[in-house]
Every structure is written in C-alpha cells, then in structure tokens.
Amino acid sequence: MRILSILAMTFVAVTTAHAYQGETRIGLYKESILDTNKITHIIIIGSAVKEDSNQFFQSGVARAEKYKQHNPEDQVVIMSSPEVRGTDDDKVFADFNIPVVELIKSSFTAEVLLPQLKKYTKIASLDFYGHSSPWALKLGKSNAALTPDAYEKKIRALKNNFLRSAYITINSCSSGYSIAPDLSKYLEIPVSGSLTSSLFERIESDGKFYKEEDWSQSNYVEINNVSFNEDMSCALGFCYRMKPSQYSYSSYWGQFKEGGLNFYKFFCNYENNNDGRCEAAMAKSLLVFPSVKNITEASTVEDFKTVAFDYICATYKSKSKFNECVNGINAAIAKGDNVYQTMPGPELNCDFNSCHATVTCKEKGLFGNGPKGGTCHLIVNVLPNPTNAANEFQSYLKGFKILQKH
C-alpha cells in the first residue's frame, strides 16, 4: 500500500553552496487577470519533492473545477511549487491549463505563503493538498515547513482576510492532531484535518472512487461523469481526490496503534462555535467535494446524505464494508445514542475542539533536532462507544438545512 507520508520529511534543510532554491507559482483557474479584492478560493498544492507524481496537483485541480462550477463568479487561485517527479513546474501548470500570473524566485515557504495570503481581502476557502507531518505542512522541497504554532501571530493577522463563512480543508497525513485545531483557533473558522494517513482515490467505471491499492485496470475510465455539472476528462485532472486511510497511521513517523479516525474531521476550535456557522461551513465544503454525485444547495436531502456518507465512510474495495458504515451510522442515529465505530482498531474521542491525542516522539539526538522518524506514538485516552461518525454526519445535515434556508 502506497502511503503518502512514507517520505522522510524531517523538514530540516541541508545547506550547501549548491542548495536547492526552488520557485513558487501563483496560478489562476479559468481566468487570466488576478483581482485580490474578489471573493477567492485558494488551493495550496505542496511539493511532491521530485519523488511523487502529479496526483496532488490533480486533486487540487478537481477541487478548483468544483469551485468554478458552483461559484462561477468567484476566483480560484492555485499556489504551488509542484516539484513533480520527472518534469518541471512550468509544464505541470501548463498540462492542466493553469496560467501562471506570478512567479516567485524562491522556494515555497511560510515566509512566501503568508504574505501572499495577506493580499486577498475576501478568502472564501483554502484547501491544502500535499505531504505533512503531525505538526507541519510541507509547502516546498527544502526548508519549507509551515508549523502553525510557530507562525501564530502572522496567522492570526490573516483573520480578517477570511470571510466569516470561510473554511479550510487540510488534505494530508495526520493533520488533525495539531495543524487543523490550531489553524481553527487562530483564524476562528472551521478547519478539517486527518487523524491517519491520506491517500489518493480515483474514479472507476461504476461511478465510485477507489484507493490506489484497489484500482482495477478493467474498470479504468477516461471520463468522470458523476462529480461535476458535465463529463470531465481524467487527463485534465478531474478523476482524483484524497481521503484518509481506513486504518490507523503506520508510516514514516511511527505506528499510531493507540487510535485514529478514518475520515477528515472538522474542528471549530473557537468561542461561540454553536451558532451554526461551523455546520454551515462544513456543508458548504461538501458541495465542492468531488464525490459520487454532483450536489448544490438546491439538491434533495437524500442526495446530500449520499455525498456525506461518501465523505465520512472509509473507501474499501468491498462495497459491503462501505454499506456497513452507512447502515451503522443510520442505526446509531435512530437509536439516539450515536454510538458507532468506523475504525477497525481503537477510535479517538473527538469533538469540535480536539481529538484529545498527543503525538510524542524521541528526539533525533546530538547531530539533529526535532522528532526522530519511526519513534512516534500517541498519548491518548480512547473511550469505548465512539460517536464521531454519527455526530459529524448530523453536523453536516444541520449545516445543509441552514444553507437551504439562505
């Protein structure tokens, strides 16, 4: 199984006379003139560090198309230093018809990203696709980590650049332990993250998405005819998405056998998070999730539920496993206790503020700093009878009903 975080991401730069400098490109999706005062959806695509394909980029492009179809008047900006294996960054942008409106002759770092975000006065959403550790997002290849708590003051200064209805999704490994809750706290908006590995999924001929280890050549398709307003070409990036692994994290940093969660969890880690704004933003994010059905605010509740289940229930090769999850959530809600466990192993105890788990690691030692790969595990009090999936599902439904009223 190909785990995205298998890459050794120590985030420590090696300084030499010929150190890699990198570049950062700002692209516009289906437009050519940048307007920083326009309502804007920002998609950040992290580095593939010259070891991975363009699947991060394709996942971001699919999201960009969803935004453009759902909000034609809004602006979609793609910020990236793709660093894809076997090609250069200009070609990656060109392959997916993304005009570059600004080239920054510097590696994609927090020092580049945060001033860029500050330019935009009406950010409606921000989505990240790429590598991450439990503490930091991998923006560029070298010395390019964004650790939210290290940039707290600068991130808090961006609060007024986001619309009150804005949200962030972090599509990467283990981003729900501190990255997503911290960003939510600093910006006072909903932010989703992963409590295990994040993997690529591709659509097949039955109209369902499957993880890489479950792809079938006989079911290969060149067109996505379910996720968008019209048939969209896989060659142009419209057939990939990211979702968490079914199982607890086990990769570069260590084995988190103590617990996990196999869907992207939203955090609304700020005061007064019970006014419906959190749930409305969650529901809004589902309208632009590449799914098994194309939905809008005008869709039926049943169609919205189909996408919500597709988002929350883990993707398995076996359809019976997915159906088991759907039936389990429905039964838990019908009983009134919301108790249903989606994880095959211990499941974390999550709420809108945290999943109440701490990642702890050994330090590298005398000749390095930071966590040592392979030594990390969780400190957690896993409670029996988890209610995460049913609670999240009901929050999405509540949010959808709020959207329909407006």
Buried (B, 14 or more C-beta within 10 A) or exposed (E): BEBBBBBEBBBEBEEEEEEBEBBBBBBBBBBEEBEBEBBBBBBBBBBBBEEBBBBBBBBBBBBBBBBBBBBEEBBBBBBBBBBBEEBEBEEBBEBBEBBBBBEBEBBBBBBBBBEBBEBBBBBBBBBBBBBBBBBBBBBBBBBBBBBBBEBBEBBEBBEEBBBEBBBBBBBBBBBBBBBBBBBBBBBBBBBBBBBBBBBBBBBBEEEBBBBBEBBEEEBEBEBBEBBBEEEBEBEBBBBBBBBBBBBBBBBBBBEBBBBBBBBBBBBBBBEEBEEBBBBBBBBBBBBBBBBBBBBEBEBEEEBBBBBBBBBBBBBBEEEEBBEBBBEBBBEBBEEEEBBBBBBEBBBBBBBBBBBBBEBEBEEBEEEEEBBBBEEBBBEBEBEEEBBBBBBBBBBBBBBBBBBEEE
